[in-house]
Amino acid sequence: MEEIRSRKWMVLLTVSLGLFMALLDATIVNIAVPAIMTEMEAGVTRVSWVLNAYNLGLLALILAVGRLSDRLGQKRVFLAGLTLFTGFSLACGLAPSIDWLILFRVGQSVGAAALIPVSLSILLGVFPARQHGLATGLWGGIGAVAAALGPTIGGALTQYASWNWIFFVNVPIGAAGIAFVLTFVPEHRRATRGGLDPLGIGLSAAGIFALTLALIQGNGWGWTSPVILGLLVGAAALLVTWVLWELRTPSPLFDLRLFGDRVFAGASGGMLVMGLSMMGSMFLLVIYMVNVLGYSELEAAVAVTPMPALGALLAPLVGKLLDHVSPRVPAAVGMLAMAAGLLLLRQLEPTATLWDVSWRTLLLGAGLGFAMPSLVIAGMSAVPHHAGGAGSGVINWARQMGFVLGVALLVAVFSHSMTASMTDAVGRAETIVDRQAGVPAPAKTAIMTTIEHNVAAASASPGQTVNGLDPLAGAPPAAGASGAPTAAGGALQDALRTKLTSVFVAARSDAFDLPLLVAACVALLGVAPALLLGPRRAPAQRGGGDEPRSPLADVV
């Protein structure tokens, strides 16, 4: 009995290994980009596809793989995904060129598409219904920690080993996970109705691929460029065709009528909103800490560590609470906490300390810990048992799509805000220079020309830190009446440099206000789908009585 009692916890450990690796690798590469660029002699655009390839493959396949697990068996699909992910992680670390690295990242994403949704389905199969909230909370906490700790772990491995180790680290973890799957995870194939729906899989994968590619590249290629417009039109056509097909076929990839259930619709919408506001804002917050506050990448990652730590601590506690109360209130509280945290982050000044950042991120962690398990358990409670894998795929897809949407939306807002802030700063700088006594008019003109050139270069290179932004770099040295540089002129120029630098540092800081405000408003909008979750549903309601008993369903 003790062996059976402990088995569900070993299953939790097993699926956690796969889930942690899959979500970690969605963010761990970000911080290693400069090292990869240097070693592989690749430009920013090429290296960006090391990130994009993973997100594209994951989003395109996650729905289909969830359905496959219902048809072929959860253990089999999870094991295949773990094996693929581990093997391609090794290949990524050994990649001889940037093109091979991008290709191997696509292979990684295929494995990740199996690990993320199927891990939740396996957990809900081995934990009794009365502990589904606890299981979902633990699952959500592990996922939050993995995604948020990616930059920290990536920074440490890149700094103290090499970028290759951000991939090599998965190999021993994956090998242990494979052994654990074979030993502890029971096979549980659902009584799936119908076939695999290959046409539905193809249409959804192609449509999601086109949509995701457009969102990822919109800021770089231009939202009105023929390529982006073509991708958006193609995505719309493919996805509309997919919806029409799914409503007609007797064996749909996913029963879209389930979105008529307000609980499932609310949970999916809430996950989309949460992913959008959190990932986009965290992406910009790291840039703010590096470019405005002058932190190293590792220091910036450490500064936000309290967020996933608190989220991981709260998620299982909230999950356990959800075994007894409605998910509506904790989900709404979580969204409000995220909005409050984002609004407080807008108050950061260029002189902010690490503590000033960290305590504000605690509110984001609290929001994550309350909202994620509430949304997931509510959504899965609305899914018939025979479609659990597909349902989990939809919920996870919504979160990942939120990540992509968040980065695309907030980066676009940030670009607009940065342009406006820098334009205003140039105007203020011109006023300061014009009022500077003791500087001849020709010198003032030369200084303003230099400032405009330097600001344009800095705006085109948002990765530059404020420490490297010298508005007077390249300006002619201050000269006296004889035309030769003088000590007094040099002191005057240094004083002017200090004034102007403070103007442009403040402008860069102000540029982050609008995107953080947008993220906070998005989080507030998430209260609406949270309120759709309604009262807690009894486990017996789920699936209309067609739920087969799990091999471990009676384990306490």
C-alpha positions in Angstrom: 0.0 0.0 0.0 2.8 2.4 0.8 4.4 1.7 -2.6 1.1 2.6 -4.3 0.6 5.6 -2.1 4.0 7.1 -3.1 3.6 6.3 -6.8 1.6 9.4 -7.7 4.4 11.6 -6.3 6.9 9.8 -8.4 4.7 10.4 -11.4 4.6 14.0 -10.4 8.4 14.1 -10.3 8.7 12.3 -13.6 6.3 14.6 -15.6 7.8 17.6 -13.8 11.2 16.8 -15.3 9.8 16.9 -18.8 7.6 20.0 -18.2 10.5 21.9 -16.6 12.9 21.3 -19.5 10.3 22.2 -22.2 9.3 25.5 -20.6 12.8 26.3 -19.5 14.1 26.1 -23.1 11.5 28.6 -24.2 13.4 31.3 -22.3 16.9 30.0 -21.5 18.3 30.8 -24.9 17.6 34.5 -24.7 20.5 35.3 -22.5 23.0 33.2 -24.6 22.2 35.1 -27.8 25.3 37.3 -27.7 27.6 34.3 -27.1 26.0 32.3 -30.0 26.3 35.3 -32.3 30.0 35.6 -31.5 31.0 31.9 -31.8 28.9 31.2 -34.9 29.6 34.5 -36.5 25.8 35.1 -37.1 23.8 38.3 -37.1 20.9 39.2 -34.9 18.3 38.1 -37.5 19.8 34.7 -38.0 20.2 34.1 -34.2 16.6 35.2 -33.5 15.5 32.1 -35.4 17.1 30.0 -32.6 14.3 31.4 -30.5 11.6 31.6 -33.1 11.9 28.1 -34.4 11.1 26.7 -31.0 8.0 28.8 -30.5 6.8 28.2 -34.0 7.1 24.4 -33.7 5.6 24.3 -30.2 2.5 26.4 -31.1 1.9 24.6 -34.4 1.9 21.1 -32.9 0.7 21.4 -29.3 -3.0 20.9 -30.2 -2.3 18.0 -32.5 -0.1 16.2 -30.0 -2.6 16.6 -27.2 -5.1 14.8 -29.5 -2.6 12.1 -30.3 -2.1 11.3 -26.7 -5.8 10.7 -26.3 -5.6 8.3 -29.2 -2.3 6.5 -28.8 -1.8 6.7 -25.0 -0.4 9.3 -22.7 2.6 7.3 -21.6 3.7 6.4 -25.1 3.4 10.0 -26.4 5.1 11.5 -23.4 8.0 9.0 -23.6 8.4 9.8 -27.3 8.4 13.5 -26.6 10.9 13.2 -23.8 13.2 11.0 -26.0 13.0 13.5 -28.9 13.6 16.5 -26.7 16.6 14.9 -25.0 18.2 13.8 -28.2 17.7 17.1 -30.0 19.1 18.9 -26.9 22.3 17.0 -27.3 22.3 17.8 -31.0 21.8 21.5 -30.3 24.8 21.6 -28.0 26.9 19.9 -30.7 25.5 22.0 -33.6 28.3 22.9 -36.0 26.6 26.0 -37.5 23.7 28.3 -36.9 21.6 26.6 -39.6 22.0 23.2 -37.9 21.2 24.8 -34.5 17.9 26.3 -35.8 17.0 22.9 -37.4 17.7 21.0 -34.1 15.6 23.6 -32.2 12.6 22.6 -34.4 13.2 19.0 -33.4 13.3 20.1 -29.7 9.9 21.9 -30.2 8.3 18.7 -31.5 9.3 16.9 -28.2 8.1 19.9 -26.1 4.7 19.9 -27.9 4.2 16.5 -26.4 5.7 17.2 -22.9 3.6 20.3 -22.0 0.0 19.2 -22.5 0.4 15.5 -21.8 2.2 16.1 -18.5 -1.0 17.7 -17.1 -3.2 14.9 -18.5 -1.0 12.3 -16.8 -1.2 14.1 -13.5 -5.0 14.4 -13.6 -5.1 10.7 -14.3 -3.1 9.5 -11.3 -4.3 12.0 -8.7 -7.8 11.4 -7.3 -10.5 13.9 -8.3 -10.5 15.5 -4.9 -6.8 16.4 -5.3 -6.9 17.7 -8.8 -6.6 21.3 -7.6 -3.4 20.4 -5.7 -2.0 18.5 -8.7 -2.8 21.4 -11.0 -1.3 23.9 -8.6 2.0 22.0 -8.5 2.0 21.6 -12.3 1.4 25.4 -12.7 4.1 26.3 -10.1 6.7 24.1 -11.8 5.9 25.6 -15.2 6.1 29.2 -13.8 9.5 28.5 -12.2 10.9 27.0 -15.4 9.8 29.8 -17.7 11.0 32.5 -15.3 14.3 30.9 -14.3 15.4 30.4 -17.9 17.3 33.6 -18.1 19.0 33.1 -14.7 20.1 29.5 -15.5 21.1 30.5 -19.0 23.1 33.4 -17.7 25.0 31.3 -15.2 25.7 28.5 -17.6 26.9 30.9 -20.4 29.0 32.9 -18.0 30.7 30.0 -16.1 30.7 27.3 -18.8 29.6 28.0 -22.4 26.4 28.5 -24.3 26.4 24.8 -25.3 25.6 23.9 -21.8 22.2 25.5 -21.9 21.3 22.5 -24.1 23.7 19.8 -22.6 22.1 20.3 -19.2 18.9 18.7 -20.5 20.6 15.4 -21.4 21.1 13.9 -17.9 17.7 15.3 -16.8 16.0 13.8 -19.9 17.8 10.4 -19.4 16.6 10.2 -15.8 13.1 11.2 -17.0 13.0 8.4 -19.5 13.9 5.9 -16.9 11.3 7.2 -14.5 8.6 7.1 -17.2 9.3 3.5 -17.9 9.3 2.7 -14.2 6.5 4.8 -12.7 4.0 6.2 -15.2 1.1 3.9 -15.9 -0.3 3.5 -19.4 -3.6 5.2 -19.6 -5.3 5.3 -23.0 -8.6 7.2 -23.1 -11.7 5.8 -24.8 -11.2 8.2 -27.7 -14.0 8.5 -30.1 -13.2 8.5 -33.8 -9.9 8.7 -35.7 -7.0 11.1 -35.7 -8.4 13.8 -38.0 -5.3 14.3 -40.2 -6.9 17.1 -42.2 -7.8 19.0 -39.0 -4.2 18.5 -37.7 -2.7 19.8 -41.0 -5.1 22.8 -41.3 -4.6 23.8 -37.6 -0.8 23.4 -37.7 -0.4 25.4 -41.0 -2.8 28.1 -39.8 -1.1 28.5 -36.4 2.3 28.4 -38.1 1.4 31.3 -40.4 -0.2 33.3 -37.6 2.7 32.8 -35.2 5.3 33.6 -37.9 3.5 36.9 -38.7 3.3 37.8 -35.0 7.0 37.0 -34.4 8.3 38.9 -37.4 5.8 41.7 -37.6 7.9 44.3 -35.9 11.0 43.3 -37.9 9.5 42.9 -41.4 6.9 45.6 -41.0 3.2 45.0 -40.2 2.1 46.4 -43.6 4.7 44.5 -45.6 3.3 42.1 -48.3 4.9 39.1 -46.5 3.2 39.8 -43.2 -0.1 40.7 -44.7 0.0 37.6 -46.8 0.8 35.5 -43.7 -2.1 37.0 -41.8 -4.5 36.5 -44.7 -3.3 32.9 -45.2 -3.6 32.2 -41.5 -7.1 33.5 -41.4 -8.1 31.4 -44.4 -6.6 28.2 -43.0 -8.0 28.7 -39.5 -11.5 29.5 -40.8 -11.4 26.4 -43.0 -10.2 24.4 -40.0 -13.1 25.6 -37.9 -15.6 24.8 -40.6 -14.1 21.3 -41.0 -14.0 20.7 -37.2 -17.7 21.5 -37.0 -18.5 19.0 -39.7 -16.2 16.0 -39.2 -17.4 13.2 -37.0 -13.8 12.9 -35.5 -12.6 16.5 -34.8 -9.2 17.3 -33.6 -10.9 19.2 -30.9 -14.6 19.7 -30.3 -14.9 23.5 -30.8 -18.4 23.4 -29.4 -16.7 23.2 -26.0 -16.0 26.9 -26.3 -19.7 27.4 -25.9 -19.1 26.3 -22.3 -18.4 29.6 -20.5 -16.0 27.9 -18.0 -13.8 26.5 -20.7 -13.9 29.6 -22.8 -13.1 31.7 -19.7 -10.2 29.5 -18.7 -8.7 29.6 -22.2 -9.2 33.3 -22.5 -7.7 33.9 -19.1 -4.6 31.9 -20.0 -4.2 33.9 -23.2 -4.4 37.2 -21.3 -2.1 36.0 -18.5 0.5 34.9 -21.0 0.2 38.1 -22.9 0.6 40.5 -20.0 3.2 38.5 -18.1 5.7 37.4 -20.8 5.6 40.6 -22.8 6.2 42.7 -19.6 8.9 40.5 -18.3 10.7 40.7 -21.7 10.7 44.5 -21.5 11.5 44.5 -17.8 14.8 42.7 -18.4 15.6 45.2 -21.2 14.8 48.0 -18.8 17.1 46.7 -16.0 20.0 46.2 -18.5 19.6 49.3 -20.6 18.4 51.8 -18.1 19.4 50.6 -14.7 22.8 49.3 -16.0 22.4 45.8 -14.5 24.2 42.8 -16.0 22.0 40.2 -17.6 22.6 37.9 -14.6 21.8 40.6 -12.1 18.6 41.4 -14.0 17.6 37.7 -13.9 18.3 37.5 -10.2 16.2 40.6 -9.6 13.1 39.0 -10.9 13.7 35.6 -9.2 11.2 36.5 -6.3 8.4 36.4 -8.9 8.6 32.7 -9.9 9.7 31.8 -6.3 6.4 33.2 -4.8 4.4 31.9 -7.7 5.8 28.4 -7.2 5.1 28.6 -3.5 1.5 29.8 -3.8 0.4 27.7 -6.8 0.1 24.3 -4.9 -1.5 26.0 -1.9 -4.1 27.7 -4.1 -4.5 24.5 -6.0 -5.3 22.7 -2.8 -7.8 25.5 -1.9 -9.5 24.9 -5.3 -10.4 21.4 -4.2 -13.0 23.2 -1.9 -13.9 26.6 -3.4 -14.8 28.2 -6.7 -11.8 29.2 -9.0 -13.6 32.4 -9.9 -12.3 34.5 -6.9 -8.6 33.4 -6.8 -8.4 33.8 -10.6 -9.7 37.3 -10.5 -7.5 38.2 -7.5 -4.5 36.9 -9.5 -5.3 39.1 -12.4 -5.7 42.2 -10.2 -2.4 41.4 -8.4 -0.6 41.2 -11.8 -2.1 44.5 -12.9 -1.1 46.2 -9.6 2.5 44.8 -9.9 2.8 46.1 -13.5 1.5 49.6 -12.5 4.0 49.7 -9.7 6.8 48.8 -12.1 6.0 51.9 -14.1 7.1 53.9 -11.0 10.7 52.7 -11.3 13.2 55.5 -11.7 16.7 55.3 -13.4 18.2 55.2 -9.9 16.1 52.2 -8.8 17.9 49.5 -6.7 17.7 45.8 -7.1 15.3 45.7 -4.1 13.1 48.3 -5.7 12.6 45.9 -8.6 12.3 42.7 -6.6 9.6 43.7 -4.2 7.4 44.8 -7.1 7.8 41.5 -8.9 6.4 39.8 -5.8 3.0 41.0 -6.8 3.4 39.5 -10.2 4.4 36.2 -8.6 1.3 36.4 -6.3 -0.9 37.0 -9.4 0.7 34.0 -11.2 0.3 31.8 -8.2 -3.4 32.6 -7.8 -4.4 32.8 -11.5 -2.7 29.9 -13.2 -4.0 26.9 -11.1 -7.4 28.5 -11.0 -7.7 28.8 -14.7 -6.2 25.4 -15.5 -8.3 23.4 -13.1 -11.5 25.2 -14.1 -10.8 24.6 -17.8 -9.9 20.9 -17.4 -13.0 20.4 -15.2 -15.1 21.4 -18.3 -13.4 18.9 -20.7 -14.9 15.5 -21.2 -12.5 12.8 -20.0 -12.1 11.3 -23.4 -10.8 14.6 -24.7 -8.5 15.5 -21.8 -5.3 15.5 -23.9 -6.8 17.8 -26.5 -8.3 20.1 -23.8 -5.0 20.4 -22.1 -3.4 21.2 -25.5 -5.9 24.1 -26.0 -5.2 25.6 -22.6 -1.5 25.3 -22.9 -1.7 26.6 -26.5 -3.6 29.7 -25.2 -0.8 30.4 -22.7 2.0 30.0 -25.3 0.1 32.1 -27.8 -0.2 34.8 -25.1 3.6 34.7 -24.8 4.1 35.4 -28.5 1.3 38.0 -28.7 2.6 39.7 -25.6 6.1 40.1 -26.9 4.8 41.2 -30.4 2.3 43.7 -29.0 4.4 45.3 -26.2 7.6 45.5 -28.4 5.5 47.4 -31.0 4.1 49.7 -28.3 7.6 50.1 -26.9 9.1 51.0 -30.3 6.5 53.8 -30.7 7.0 55.0 -27.2 10.8 55.1 -27.5 10.6 57.1 -30.7 8.2 59.6 -29.1 10.4 59.9 -25.9 13.6 60.4 -27.9 12.0 63.0 -30.1 10.9 64.9 -27.0 14.4 64.5 -25.4 16.1 65.9 -28.5 13.8 69.0 -28.2 14.7 69.4 -24.5 18.4 68.9 -25.4 18.2 71.6 -28.0 16.8 74.0 -25.4 19.6 73.2 -22.9 22.3 73.7 -25.6 20.7 76.9 -26.8 20.8 78.4 -23.3 24.4 77.3 -22.7 26.4 80.5 -22.1 29.9 80.7 -23.5 29.3 78.4 -26.4 29.5 80.0 -29.9 26.5 79.5 -32.2 28.5 77.3 -34.7 29.6 75.1 -31.8 26.0 74.7 -30.7 24.9 73.7 -34.2 27.7 71.1 -34.3 26.7 69.8 -30.9 23.1 69.4 -31.9 24.1 67.6 -35.1 26.2 65.2 -33.0 23.4 64.6 -30.5 20.8 63.8 -33.2 23.3 61.4 -34.9 24.0 59.6 -31.6 20.4 59.4 -30.5 19.4 58.0 -33.9 22.1 55.3 -33.6 21.0 54.5 -30.0 17.4 54.2 -31.0 18.3 51.8 -33.8 20.2 49.7 -31.3 17.9 49.2 -28.3 20.3 46.7 -26.8 22.8 49.6 -26.0 22.9 50.4 -22.3 22.6 53.9 -21.0 26.1 53.7 -19.8 27.1 53.6 -23.5 24.8 56.5 -24.5 27.0 59.6 -24.7 25.0 62.3 -26.4 28.2 64.3 -27.0 30.3 61.4 -28.3 32.2 62.6 -31.4 31.5 66.3 -30.7 34.4 68.7 -31.4 36.3 69.5 -28.2 35.4 72.8 -26.5 37.7 75.6 -27.6 38.7 79.0 -26.4 39.0 82.2 -28.4 42.2 80.9 -30.1 40.4 77.9 -31.4 42.5 75.5 -29.2 40.8 73.3 -26.6 40.9 74.8 -23.1 40.5 73.4 -19.6 37.6 75.7 -19.0 36.0 74.6 -22.2 36.4 71.0 -21.3 34.8 71.5 -17.9 31.9 73.3 -19.6 31.5 70.4 -22.1 31.6 67.9 -19.2 28.9 69.8 -17.4 26.8 69.9 -20.6 27.3 66.2 -21.1 26.0 65.4 -17.6 22.9 67.5 -18.2 22.2 65.9 -21.6 22.8 62.4 -20.4 20.3 62.8 -17.6 17.7 63.9 -20.2 18.2 60.9 -22.4 18.4 58.4 -19.5 15.0 59.8 -18.3 13.7 59.6 -21.8 14.7 55.9 -22.1 13.1 55.2 -18.8 9.9 57.0 -19.8 9.6 54.9 -22.9 8.8 51.9 -20.8 5.8 53.5 -19.1 3.3 53.0 -22.0 4.0 49.3 -22.7 3.8 48.5 -19.0 0.5 50.4 -18.8 -0.8 48.5 -21.7 0.3 45.2 -20.0 -1.5 46.3 -16.8 -4.7 47.1 -18.7 -4.5 43.7 -20.4 -4.2 42.0 -17.0 -7.3 44.0 -15.8 -9.2 42.7 -18.8 -8.4 39.2 -17.6 -10.7 39.7 -14.7 -13.7 39.3 -17.1 -12.8 35.7 -18.3 -11.9 34.9 -14.7 -15.4 35.8 -13.6 -16.8 33.4 -16.2 -15.4 30.4 -14.3 -18.4 30.2 -12.1 -18.9 27.9 -9.1 -16.8 24.9 -8.6 -18.0 21.8 -10.5 -18.2 18.5 -8.8 -15.9 15.9 -10.2 -18.8 13.7 -11.2 -20.0 16.3 -13.6 -16.9 16.1 -15.7 -17.2 14.1 -18.9 -20.9 13.2 -18.4 -20.1 10.0 -16.7 -17.8 8.5 -19.3 -14.7 8.9 -17.1 -12.8 5.6 -16.7 -11.1 5.1 -13.4 -7.4 5.8 -13.2 -5.1 3.1 -12.1 -4.3 5.2 -9.1 -7.6 7.0 -8.6 -8.0 5.6 -5.1 -4.6 6.6 -3.8 -4.9 9.1 -1.0 
